[in-house]
Amino acid sequence: MRRCFSKTQKLLLLRRAGYRCQICGIQLTPDNFAADHRIPYSKQGATEVWNGQALCQACNARKSDR
Ligand SMILES: [Zn+2]
């Protein structure tokens, strides 16, 4: 299983999220967008659109700090 989301999957995640970060609601651009696993990859979370969410890079970094 791949760890990274493909370009197509990222586009789907962005569109599904309405181009907003799903934590802080900031508008997402290709520059600050990060595709995140809801169930972490390290916990056997699949790299699939249903297990992905669109975050900004700040929220994604905050999440992985924990
Ligand atoms: Zn955010």
N, CA, C, O and the ligand as a Tripos MOL2 file, in Angstrom:
@<TRIPOS>MOLECULE
protein
  265   263    67     0     0
PROTEIN
NO_CHARGES

@<TRIPOS>ATOM
      1 N           0.8570   -1.2160    0.0000 N.3       1 MET1
      2 CA          0.0000    0.0000    0.0000 C.3       1 MET1
      3 C           0.8830    1.2520    0.0000 C.2       1 MET1
      4 O           1.8330    1.3640    0.7740 O.2       1 MET1
      5 N           0.5490    2.1640   -0.8660 N.am      2 ARG2
      6 CA          1.2880    3.4310   -0.9140 C.3       2 ARG2
      7 C           1.0110    4.2720    0.3240 C.2       2 ARG2
      8 O          -0.0710    4.2040    0.9060 O.2       2 ARG2
      9 N           1.9900    5.0560    0.7120 N.am      3 ARG3
     10 CA          1.8030    5.9450    1.8430 C.3       3 ARG3
     11 C           1.2360    7.2920    1.3870 C.2       3 ARG3
     12 O           0.4470    7.9130    2.0990 O.2       3 ARG3
     13 N           1.6440    7.7370    0.2000 N.am      4 CYS4
     14 CA          1.2380    9.0730   -0.2560 C.3       4 CYS4
     15 C           0.0040    8.9910   -1.1510 C.2       4 CYS4
     16 O          -0.1640    8.0590   -1.9360 O.2       4 CYS4
     17 N          -0.8370    9.9860   -1.0050 N.am      5 PHE5
     18 CA         -1.9900   10.0780   -1.8880 C.3       5 PHE5
     19 C          -1.5350   10.4950   -3.2860 C.2       5 PHE5
     20 O          -0.6110   11.2940   -3.4360 O.2       5 PHE5
     21 N          -2.1880    9.9510   -4.2970 N.am      6 SER6
     22 CA         -1.8490   10.3210   -5.6670 C.3       6 SER6
     23 C          -2.4090   11.7100   -5.9700 C.2       6 SER6
     24 O          -3.2120   12.2530   -5.2100 O.2       6 SER6
     25 N          -1.9730   12.2650   -7.0840 N.am      7 LYS7
     26 CA         -2.4610   13.5770   -7.5060 C.3       7 LYS7
     27 C          -3.9820   13.5790   -7.6370 C.2       7 LYS7
     28 O          -4.6530   14.5170   -7.2060 O.2       7 LYS7
     29 N          -4.5130   12.5180   -8.2370 N.am      8 THR8
     30 CA         -5.9610   12.4280   -8.4420 C.3       8 THR8
     31 C          -6.6980   12.3570   -7.1130 C.2       8 THR8
     32 O          -7.7240   13.0110   -6.9300 O.2       8 THR8
     33 N          -6.1770   11.5650   -6.1920 N.am      9 GLN9
     34 CA         -6.8150   11.4540   -4.8800 C.3       9 GLN9
     35 C          -6.7930   12.7890   -4.1490 C.2       9 GLN9
     36 O          -7.7720   13.1640   -3.5030 O.2       9 GLN9
     37 N          -5.6720   13.5110   -4.2520 N.am     10 LYS10
     38 CA         -5.5740   14.8200   -3.5890 C.3      10 LYS10
     39 C          -6.6110   15.7810   -4.1530 C.2      10 LYS10
     40 O          -7.2350   16.5410   -3.4120 O.2      10 LYS10
     41 N          -6.7880   15.7420   -5.4650 N.am     11 LEU11
     42 CA         -7.7660   16.6200   -6.1090 C.3      11 LEU11
     43 C          -9.1750   16.2930   -5.6030 C.2      11 LEU11
     44 O          -9.9710   17.1920   -5.3320 O.2      11 LEU11
     45 N          -9.4670   15.0040   -5.4810 N.am     12 LEU12
     46 CA        -10.7790   14.5840   -4.9790 C.3      12 LEU12
     47 C         -10.9830   15.0530   -3.5350 C.2      12 LEU12
     48 O         -12.0640   15.5190   -3.1760 O.2      12 LEU12
     49 N          -9.9430   14.9260   -2.7160 N.am     13 LEU13
     50 CA        -10.0330   15.3640   -1.3170 C.3      13 LEU13
     51 C         -10.2900   16.8590   -1.2390 C.2      13 LEU13
     52 O         -11.1220   17.3150   -0.4540 O.2      13 LEU13
     53 N          -9.5720   17.6200   -2.0580 N.am     14 LEU14
     54 CA         -9.7400   19.0730   -2.0980 C.3      14 LEU14
     55 C         -11.1640   19.4450   -2.4740 C.2      14 LEU14
     56 O         -11.8000   20.2830   -1.8340 O.2      14 LEU14
     57 N         -11.6480   18.8000   -3.5300 N.am     15 ARG15
     58 CA        -12.9990   19.1270   -4.0110 C.3      15 ARG15
     59 C         -14.0420   18.7570   -2.9760 C.2      15 ARG15
     60 O         -14.9910   19.5060   -2.7460 O.2      15 ARG15
     61 N         -13.8630   17.5750   -2.3370 N.am     16 ARG16
     62 CA        -14.8290   17.1310   -1.3410 C.3      16 ARG16
     63 C         -14.8480   18.0940   -0.1500 C.2      16 ARG16
     64 O         -15.8980   18.3140    0.4530 O.2      16 ARG16
     65 N         -13.7010   18.6610    0.1870 N.am     17 ALA17
     66 CA        -13.6100   19.5670    1.3290 C.3      17 ALA17
     67 C         -14.0440   20.9840    0.9600 C.2      17 ALA17
     68 O         -14.0510   21.8700    1.8150 O.2      17 ALA17
     69 N         -14.4070   21.2050   -0.3090 N.am     18 GLY18
     70 CA        -14.7870   22.5420   -0.7340 C.3      18 GLY18
     71 C         -13.6150   23.5090   -0.7100 C.2      18 GLY18
     72 O         -13.8020   24.7120   -0.5300 O.2      18 GLY18
     73 N         -12.3920   22.9790   -0.8950 N.am     19 TYR19
     74 CA        -11.1650   23.7880   -0.9290 C.3      19 TYR19
     75 C         -10.9480   24.5330    0.3820 C.2      19 TYR19
     76 O         -10.4060   25.6380    0.3970 O.2      19 TYR19
     77 N         -11.3860   23.9070    1.4990 N.am     20 ARG20
     78 CA        -11.1590   24.4990    2.8260 C.3      20 ARG20
     79 C         -10.4770   23.4690    3.7050 C.2      20 ARG20
     80 O         -10.7320   22.2710    3.5860 O.2      20 ARG20
     81 N          -9.6100   23.9420    4.5880 N.am     21 CYS21
     82 CA         -8.9980   23.0560    5.5740 C.3      21 CYS21
     83 C         -10.0980   22.4900    6.4680 C.2      21 CYS21
     84 O         -10.9490   23.2390    6.9470 O.2      21 CYS21
     85 N         -10.0910   21.1790    6.6980 N.am     22 GLN22
     86 CA        -11.1740   20.5550    7.4510 C.3      22 GLN22
     87 C         -11.0130   20.7360    8.9570 C.2      22 GLN22
     88 O         -11.8860   20.3110    9.7140 O.2      22 GLN22
     89 N          -9.9300   21.3510    9.4110 N.am     23 ILE23
     90 CA         -9.7790   21.6850   10.8300 C.3      23 ILE23
     91 C         -10.0270   23.1760   11.0620 C.2      23 ILE23
     92 O         -10.8970   23.5310   11.8580 O.2      23 ILE23
     93 N          -9.2860   24.0540   10.3900 N.am     24 CYS24
     94 CA         -9.3880   25.4850   10.7020 C.3      24 CYS24
     95 C         -10.2110   26.2520    9.6720 C.2      24 CYS24
     96 O         -10.5480   27.4110    9.9110 O.2      24 CYS24
     97 N         -10.5450   25.6420    8.5330 N.am     25 GLY25
     98 CA        -11.4200   26.2890    7.5760 C.3      25 GLY25
     99 C         -10.7500   27.2940    6.6540 C.2      25 GLY25
    100 O         -11.4240   27.9700    5.8760 O.2      25 GLY25
    101 N          -9.4420   27.3950    6.7350 N.am     26 ILE26
    102 CA         -8.7270   28.3270    5.8600 C.3      26 ILE26
    103 C          -8.8530   27.8430    4.4120 C.2      26 ILE26
    104 O          -8.9840   26.6460    4.1540 O.2      26 ILE26
    105 N          -8.8120   28.7830    3.4880 N.am     27 GLN27
    106 CA         -8.9000   28.3970    2.0820 C.3      27 GLN27
    107 C          -7.6230   27.6770    1.6460 C.2      27 GLN27
    108 O          -6.5120   28.1140    1.9470 O.2      27 GLN27
    109 N          -7.8050   26.5780    0.9390 N.am     28 LEU28
    110 CA         -6.6490   25.7750    0.5300 C.3      28 LEU28
    111 C          -6.2220   26.1190   -0.8860 C.2      28 LEU28
    112 O          -7.0560   26.3020   -1.7730 O.2      28 LEU28
    113 N          -4.9280   26.2020   -1.0850 N.am     29 THR29
    114 CA         -4.3400   26.4040   -2.4010 C.3      29 THR29
    115 C          -3.3440   25.2630   -2.6110 C.2      29 THR29
    116 O          -2.9920   24.5680   -1.6580 O.2      29 THR29
    117 N          -2.8940   25.0680   -3.8330 N.am     30 PRO30
    118 CA         -1.8950   24.0060   -4.0350 C.3      30 PRO30
    119 C          -0.6520   24.2060   -3.1650 C.2      30 PRO30
    120 O           0.0760   23.2480   -2.9050 O.2      30 PRO30
    121 N          -0.4020   25.4330   -2.7160 N.am     31 ASP31
    122 CA          0.7970   25.7070   -1.9200 C.3      31 ASP31
    123 C           0.6640   25.3160   -0.4510 C.2      31 ASP31
    124 O           1.6550   24.9500    0.1800 O.2      31 ASP31
    125 N          -0.5510   25.3880    0.1030 N.am     32 ASN32
    126 CA         -0.6660   25.0940    1.5370 C.3      32 ASN32
    127 C          -1.5000   23.8510    1.8130 C.2      32 ASN32
    128 O          -1.8360   23.5670    2.9630 O.2      32 ASN32
    129 N          -1.8300   23.1230    0.7800 N.am     33 PHE33
    130 CA         -2.6650   21.9420    0.9340 C.3      33 PHE33
    131 C          -1.8290   20.7310    1.3480 C.2      33 PHE33
    132 O          -0.7430   20.4940    0.8190 O.2      33 PHE33
    133 N          -2.3600   19.9770    2.2990 N.am     34 ALA34
    134 CA         -1.7250   18.7160    2.6820 C.3      34 ALA34
    135 C          -2.8010   17.6470    2.7720 C.2      34 ALA34
    136 O          -3.8260   17.8560    3.4210 O.2      34 ALA34
    137 N          -2.5830   16.5130    2.1350 N.am     35 ALA35
    138 CA         -3.5090   15.3860    2.2360 C.3      35 ALA35
    139 C          -3.1240   14.5710    3.4640 C.2      35 ALA35
    140 O          -1.9690   14.1810    3.6350 O.2      35 ALA35
    141 N          -4.1210   14.3210    4.3190 N.am     36 ASP36
    142 CA         -3.8460   13.6610    5.5880 C.3      36 ASP36
    143 C          -4.6570   12.3750    5.7060 C.2      36 ASP36
    144 O          -5.7650   12.2820    5.1790 O.2      36 ASP36
    145 N          -4.1000   11.3880    6.3980 N.am     37 HIS37
    146 CA         -4.8390   10.1520    6.6730 C.3      37 HIS37
    147 C          -5.6980   10.3370    7.9190 C.2      37 HIS37
    148 O          -5.1830   10.7760    8.9480 O.2      37 HIS37
    149 N          -6.9910   10.0160    7.8630 N.am     38 ARG38
    150 CA         -7.8350   10.0420    9.0710 C.3      38 ARG38
    151 C          -7.3780    8.9510   10.0380 C.2      38 ARG38
    152 O          -7.0840    9.2270   11.2010 O.2      38 ARG38
    153 N          -7.3220    7.7360    9.5600 N.am     39 ILE39
    154 CA         -6.6800    6.6680   10.3170 C.3      39 ILE39
    155 C          -5.2220    6.6650    9.8720 C.2      39 ILE39
    156 O          -4.9440    6.4440    8.6930 O.2      39 ILE39
    157 N          -4.2880    6.9050   10.7850 N.am     40 PRO40
    158 CA         -2.8960    7.0710   10.3500 C.3      40 PRO40
    159 C          -2.3760    5.8700    9.5810 C.2      40 PRO40
    160 O          -2.7620    4.7270    9.8310 O.2      40 PRO40
    161 N          -1.5030    6.1570    8.6540 N.am     41 TYR41
    162 CA         -0.8790    5.1000    7.8620 C.3      41 TYR41
    163 C          -0.1900    4.0970    8.7910 C.2      41 TYR41
    164 O          -0.1890    2.8940    8.5330 O.2      41 TYR41
    165 N           0.3940    4.6130    9.8760 N.am     42 SER42
    166 CA          1.1100    3.7360   10.8190 C.3      42 SER42
    167 C           0.1580    2.8030   11.5560 C.2      42 SER42
    168 O           0.5870    1.8050   12.1350 O.2      42 SER42
    169 N          -1.1540    3.1300   11.5350 N.am     43 LYS43
    170 CA         -2.1330    2.2410   12.1600 C.3      43 LYS43
    171 C          -2.9490    1.5180   11.0970 C.2      43 LYS43
    172 O          -4.1390    1.2650   11.2860 O.2      43 LYS43
    173 N          -2.3190    1.1920    9.9940 N.am     44 GLN44
    174 CA         -2.9340    0.4540    8.8920 C.3      44 GLN44
    175 C          -4.0390    1.2440    8.1950 C.2      44 GLN44
    176 O          -4.8750    0.6590    7.5060 O.2      44 GLN44
    177 N          -4.0510    2.5550    8.3630 N.am     45 GLY45
    178 CA         -5.0110    3.3640    7.6260 C.3      45 GLY45
    179 C          -4.7100    3.3080    6.1400 C.2      45 GLY45
    180 O          -3.5570    3.4280    5.7280 O.2      45 GLY45
    181 N          -5.7410    3.1270    5.3430 N.am     46 ALA46
    182 CA         -5.5480    2.9770    3.9010 C.3      46 ALA46
    183 C          -5.2830    4.3250    3.2490 C.2      46 ALA46
    184 O          -5.7880    5.3570    3.6920 O.2      46 ALA46
    185 N          -4.4850    4.2970    2.1930 N.am     47 THR47
    186 CA         -4.2760    5.5020    1.3930 C.3      47 THR47
    187 C          -5.3690    5.5400    0.3280 C.2      47 THR47
    188 O          -5.1220    5.3200   -0.8580 O.2      47 THR47
    189 N          -6.5860    5.8280    0.7930 N.am     48 GLU48
    190 CA         -7.7540    5.8980   -0.0810 C.3      48 GLU48
    191 C          -8.4900    7.1840    0.2340 C.2      48 GLU48
    192 O          -8.3350    7.7570    1.3120 O.2      48 GLU48
    193 N          -9.3060    7.6370   -0.7340 N.am     49 VAL49
    194 CA         -9.9910    8.9160   -0.5470 C.3      49 VAL49
    195 C         -10.9030    8.8910    0.6910 C.2      49 VAL49
    196 O         -11.0290    9.8950    1.3910 O.2      49 VAL49
    197 N         -11.5350    7.7410    0.9540 N.am     50 TRP50
    198 CA        -12.4380    7.6790    2.1040 C.3      50 TRP50
    199 C         -11.6830    7.8450    3.4150 C.2      50 TRP50
    200 O         -12.2750    8.2510    4.4150 O.2      50 TRP50
    201 N         -10.4180    7.5470    3.4310 N.am     51 ASN51
    202 CA         -9.6240    7.6890    4.6560 C.3      51 ASN51
    203 C          -8.7650    8.9500    4.6280 C.2      51 ASN51
    204 O          -7.8730    9.1140    5.4610 O.2      51 ASN51
    205 N          -9.0280    9.8290    3.6880 N.am     52 GLY52
    206 CA         -8.2220   11.0390    3.5830 C.3      52 GLY52
    207 C          -9.0070   12.2680    3.9720 C.2      52 GLY52
    208 O         -10.2370   12.2700    3.9400 O.2      52 GLY52
    209 N          -8.2880   13.3180    4.3400 N.am     53 GLN53
    210 CA         -8.9390   14.6030    4.5640 C.3      53 GLN53
    211 C          -7.9940   15.7040    4.0880 C.2      53 GLN53
    212 O          -6.7760   15.5320    4.0420 O.2      53 GLN53
    213 N          -8.5930   16.8350    3.7380 N.am     54 ALA54
    214 CA         -7.8200   17.9570    3.2340 C.3      54 ALA54
    215 C          -7.5150   18.9110    4.3790 C.2      54 ALA54
    216 O          -8.4290   19.4400    5.0120 O.2      54 ALA54
    217 N          -6.2450   19.1290    4.6430 N.am     55 LEU55
    218 CA         -5.8260   20.0480    5.7020 C.3      55 LEU55
    219 C          -4.8660   21.0730    5.1220 C.2      55 LEU55
    220 O          -4.2790   20.8640    4.0610 O.2      55 LEU55
    221 N          -4.7110   22.2060    5.8490 N.am     56 CYS56
    222 CA         -3.6290   23.1050    5.4750 C.3      56 CYS56
    223 C          -2.3490   22.5600    6.1020 C.2      56 CYS56
    224 O          -2.4020   21.7210    7.0010 O.2      56 CYS56
    225 N          -1.2160   23.0300    5.6340 N.am     57 GLN57
    226 CA          0.0450   22.4680    6.1180 C.3      57 GLN57
    227 C           0.2490   22.7550    7.5910 C.2      57 GLN57
    228 O           0.8750   21.9620    8.2930 O.2      57 GLN57
    229 N          -0.2750   23.8900    8.0770 N.am     58 ALA58
    230 CA         -0.1190   24.2190    9.5040 C.3      58 ALA58
    231 C          -0.8440   23.2000   10.3770 C.2      58 ALA58
    232 O          -0.2820   22.7020   11.3520 O.2      58 ALA58
    233 N          -2.1030   22.8880   10.0250 N.am     59 CYS59
    234 CA         -2.8670   21.9190   10.8140 C.3      59 CYS59
    235 C          -2.2530   20.5270   10.6960 C.2      59 CYS59
    236 O          -2.2160   19.7760   11.6710 O.2      59 CYS59
    237 N          -1.7810   20.1900    9.5230 N.am     60 ASN60
    238 CA         -1.1720   18.8840    9.3250 C.3      60 ASN60
    239 C           0.0780   18.7580   10.1880 C.2      60 ASN60
    240 O           0.3190   17.7070   10.7810 O.2      60 ASN60
    241 N           0.8700   19.8210   10.2630 N.am     61 ALA61
    242 CA          2.0780   19.7930   11.0810 C.3      61 ALA61
    243 C           1.7300   19.7060   12.5550 C.2      61 ALA61
    244 O           2.3830   18.9800   13.3050 O.2      61 ALA61
    245 N           0.6810   20.4570   12.9870 N.am     62 ARG62
    246 CA          0.2450   20.4070   14.3790 C.3      62 ARG62
    247 C          -0.1740   18.9910   14.7540 C.2      62 ARG62
    248 O           0.1510   18.4890   15.8310 O.2      62 ARG62
    249 N          -0.9160   18.3490   13.8190 N.am     63 LYS63
    250 CA         -1.4110   17.0030   14.0840 C.3      63 LYS63
    251 C          -0.2770   16.0180   14.3070 C.2      63 LYS63
    252 O          -0.3120   15.2120   15.2370 O.2      63 LYS63
    253 N           0.7230   16.0910   13.4480 N.am     64 SER64
    254 CA          1.8010   15.0970   13.5220 C.3      64 SER64
    255 C           2.7660   15.3930   14.6580 C.2      64 SER64
    256 O           3.6390   14.5770   14.9570 O.2      64 SER64
    257 N           2.6200   16.5610   15.3020 N.am     65 ASP65
    258 CA          3.4510   16.8680   16.4660 C.3      65 ASP65
    259 C           3.1380   15.9570   17.6370 C.2      65 ASP65
    260 O           4.0100   15.6120   18.4340 O.2      65 ASP65
    261 N           1.8650   15.5720   17.7220 N.am     66 ARG66
    262 CA          1.4370   14.8110   18.8940 C.3      66 ARG66
    263 C           1.9910   13.4010   18.9050 C.2      66 ARG66
    264 O           1.7170   12.6370   19.8310 O.2      66 ARG66
    265 ZN         -5.9290   24.2870    8.8570 Zn       67 ZN67
@<TRIPOS>BOND
     1     1     2 1
     2     2     3 1
     3     3     4 2
     4     3     5 am
     5     5     6 1
     6     6     7 1
     7     7     8 2
     8     7     9 am
     9     9    10 1
    10    10    11 1
    11    11    12 2
    12    11    13 am
    13    13    14 1
    14    14    15 1
    15    15    16 2
    16    15    17 am
    17    17    18 1
    18    18    19 1
    19    19    20 2
    20    19    21 am
    21    21    22 1
    22    22    23 1
    23    23    24 2
    24    23    25 am
    25    25    26 1
    26    26    27 1
    27    27    28 2
    28    27    29 am
    29    29    30 1
    30    30    31 1
    31    31    32 2
    32    31    33 am
    33    33    34 1
    34    34    35 1
    35    35    36 2
    36    35    37 am
    37    37    38 1
    38    38    39 1
    39    39    40 2
    40    39    41 am
    41    41    42 1
    42    42    43 1
    43    43    44 2
    44    43    45 am
    45    45    46 1
    46    46    47 1
    47    47    48 2
    48    47    49 am
    49    49    50 1
    50    50    51 1
    51    51    52 2
    52    51    53 am
    53    53    54 1
    54    54    55 1
    55    55    56 2
    56    55    57 am
    57    57    58 1
    58    58    59 1
    59    59    60 2
    60    59    61 am
    61    61    62 1
    62    62    63 1
    63    63    64 2
    64    63    65 am
    65    65    66 1
    66    66    67 1
    67    67    68 2
    68    67    69 am
    69    69    70 1
    70    70    71 1
    71    71    72 2
    72    71    73 am
    73    73    74 1
    74    74    75 1
    75    75    76 2
    76    75    77 am
    77    77    78 1
    78    78    79 1
    79    79    80 2
    80    79    81 am
    81    81    82 1
    82    82    83 1
    83    83    84 2
    84    83    85 am
    85    85    86 1
    86    86    87 1
    87    87    88 2
    88    87    89 am
    89    89    90 1
    90    90    91 1
    91    91    92 2
    92    91    93 am
    93    93    94 1
    94    94    95 1
    95    95    96 2
    96    95    97 am
    97    97    98 1
    98    98    99 1
    99    99   100 2
   100    99   101 am
   101   101   102 1
   102   102   103 1
   103   103   104 2
   104   103   105 am
   105   105   106 1
   106   106   107 1
   107   107   108 2
   108   107   109 am
   109   109   110 1
   110   110   111 1
   111   111   112 2
   112   111   113 am
   113   113   114 1
   114   114   115 1
   115   115   116 2
   116   115   117 am
   117   117   118 1
   118   118   119 1
   119   119   120 2
   120   119   121 am
   121   121   122 1
   122   122   123 1
   123   123   124 2
   124   123   125 am
   125   125   126 1
   126   126   127 1
   127   127   128 2
   128   127   129 am
   129   129   130 1
   130   130   131 1
   131   131   132 2
   132   131   133 am
   133   133   134 1
   134   134   135 1
   135   135   136 2
   136   135   137 am
   137   137   138 1
   138   138   139 1
   139   139   140 2
   140   139   141 am
   141   141   142 1
   142   142   143 1
   143   143   144 2
   144   143   145 am
   145   145   146 1
   146   146   147 1
   147   147   148 2
   148   147   149 am
   149   149   150 1
   150   150   151 1
   151   151   152 2
   152   151   153 am
   153   153   154 1
   154   154   155 1
   155   155   156 2
   156   155   157 am
   157   157   158 1
   158   158   159 1
   159   159   160 2
   160   159   161 am
   161   161   162 1
   162   162   163 1
   163   163   164 2
   164   163   165 am
   165   165   166 1
   166   166   167 1
   167   167   168 2
   168   167   169 am
   169   169   170 1
   170   170   171 1
   171   171   172 2
   172   171   173 am
   173   173   174 1
   174   174   175 1
   175   175   176 2
   176   175   177 am
   177   177   178 1
   178   178   179 1
   179   179   180 2
   180   179   181 am
   181   181   182 1
   182   182   183 1
   183   183   184 2
   184   183   185 am
   185   185   186 1
   186   186   187 1
   187   187   188 2
   188   187   189 am
   189   189   190 1
   190   190   191 1
   191   191   192 2
   192   191   193 am
   193   193   194 1
   194   194   195 1
   195   195   196 2
   196   195   197 am
   197   197   198 1
   198   198   199 1
   199   199   200 2
   200   199   201 am
   201   201   202 1
   202   202   203 1
   203   203   204 2
   204   203   205 am
   205   205   206 1
   206   206   207 1
   207   207   208 2
   208   207   209 am
   209   209   210 1
   210   210   211 1
   211   211   212 2
   212   211   213 am
   213   213   214 1
   214   214   215 1
   215   215   216 2
   216   215   217 am
   217   217   218 1
   218   218   219 1
   219   219   220 2
   220   219   221 am
   221   221   222 1
   222   222   223 1
   223   223   224 2
   224   223   225 am
   225   225   226 1
   226   226   227 1
   227   227   228 2
   228   227   229 am
   229   229   230 1
   230   230   231 1
   231   231   232 2
   232   231   233 am
   233   233   234 1
   234   234   235 1
   235   235   236 2
   236   235   237 am
   237   237   238 1
   238   238   239 1
   239   239   240 2
   240   239   241 am
   241   241   242 1
   242   242   243 1
   243   243   244 2
   244   243   245 am
   245   245   246 1
   246   246   247 1
   247   247   248 2
   248   247   249 am
   249   249   250 1
   250   250   251 1
   251   251   252 2
   252   251   253 am
   253   253   254 1
   254   254   255 1
   255   255   256 2
   256   255   257 am
   257   257   258 1
   258   258   259 1
   259   259   260 2
   260   259   261 am
   261   261   262 1
   262   262   263 1
   263   263   264 2
@<TRIPOS>SUBSTRUCTURE
     1 MET1         2 RESIDUE 1 A MET
     2 ARG2         6 RESIDUE 1 A ARG
     3 ARG3        10 RESIDUE 1 A ARG
     4 CYS4        14 RESIDUE 1 A CYS
     5 PHE5        18 RESIDUE 1 A PHE
     6 SER6        22 RESIDUE 1 A SER
     7 LYS7        26 RESIDUE 1 A LYS
     8 THR8        30 RESIDUE 1 A THR
     9 GLN9        34 RESIDUE 1 A GLN
    10 LYS10       38 RESIDUE 1 A LYS
    11 LEU11       42 RESIDUE 1 A LEU
    12 LEU12       46 RESIDUE 1 A LEU
    13 LEU13       50 RESIDUE 1 A LEU
    14 LEU14       54 RESIDUE 1 A LEU
    15 ARG15       58 RESIDUE 1 A ARG
    16 ARG16       62 RESIDUE 1 A ARG
    17 ALA17       66 RESIDUE 1 A ALA
    18 GLY18       70 RESIDUE 1 A GLY
    19 TYR19       74 RESIDUE 1 A TYR
    20 ARG20       78 RESIDUE 1 A ARG
    21 CYS21       82 RESIDUE 1 A CYS
    22 GLN22       86 RESIDUE 1 A GLN
    23 ILE23       90 RESIDUE 1 A ILE
    24 CYS24       94 RESIDUE 1 A CYS
    25 GLY25       98 RESIDUE 1 A GLY
    26 ILE26      102 RESIDUE 1 A ILE
    27 GLN27      106 RESIDUE 1 A GLN
    28 LEU28      110 RESIDUE 1 A LEU
    29 THR29      114 RESIDUE 1 A THR
    30 PRO30      118 RESIDUE 1 A PRO
    31 ASP31      122 RESIDUE 1 A ASP
    32 ASN32      126 RESIDUE 1 A ASN
    33 PHE33      130 RESIDUE 1 A PHE
    34 ALA34      134 RESIDUE 1 A ALA
    35 ALA35      138 RESIDUE 1 A ALA
    36 ASP36      142 RESIDUE 1 A ASP
    37 HIS37      146 RESIDUE 1 A HIS
    38 ARG38      150 RESIDUE 1 A ARG
    39 ILE39      154 RESIDUE 1 A ILE
    40 PRO40      158 RESIDUE 1 A PRO
    41 TYR41      162 RESIDUE 1 A TYR
    42 SER42      166 RESIDUE 1 A SER
    43 LYS43      170 RESIDUE 1 A LYS
    44 GLN44      174 RESIDUE 1 A GLN
    45 GLY45      178 RESIDUE 1 A GLY
    46 ALA46      182 RESIDUE 1 A ALA
    47 THR47      186 RESIDUE 1 A THR
    48 GLU48      190 RESIDUE 1 A GLU
    49 VAL49      194 RESIDUE 1 A VAL
    50 TRP50      198 RESIDUE 1 A TRP
    51 ASN51      202 RESIDUE 1 A ASN
    52 GLY52      206 RESIDUE 1 A GLY
    53 GLN53      210 RESIDUE 1 A GLN
    54 ALA54      214 RESIDUE 1 A ALA
    55 LEU55      218 RESIDUE 1 A LEU
    56 CYS56      222 RESIDUE 1 A CYS
    57 GLN57      226 RESIDUE 1 A GLN
    58 ALA58      230 RESIDUE 1 A ALA
    59 CYS59      234 RESIDUE 1 A CYS
    60 ASN60      238 RESIDUE 1 A ASN
    61 ALA61      242 RESIDUE 1 A ALA
    62 ARG62      246 RESIDUE 1 A ARG
    63 LYS63      250 RESIDUE 1 A LYS
    64 SER64      254 RESIDUE 1 A SER
    65 ASP65      258 RESIDUE 1 A ASP
    66 ARG66      262 RESIDUE 1 A ARG
    67 ZN67       265 GROUP 0 **** ****
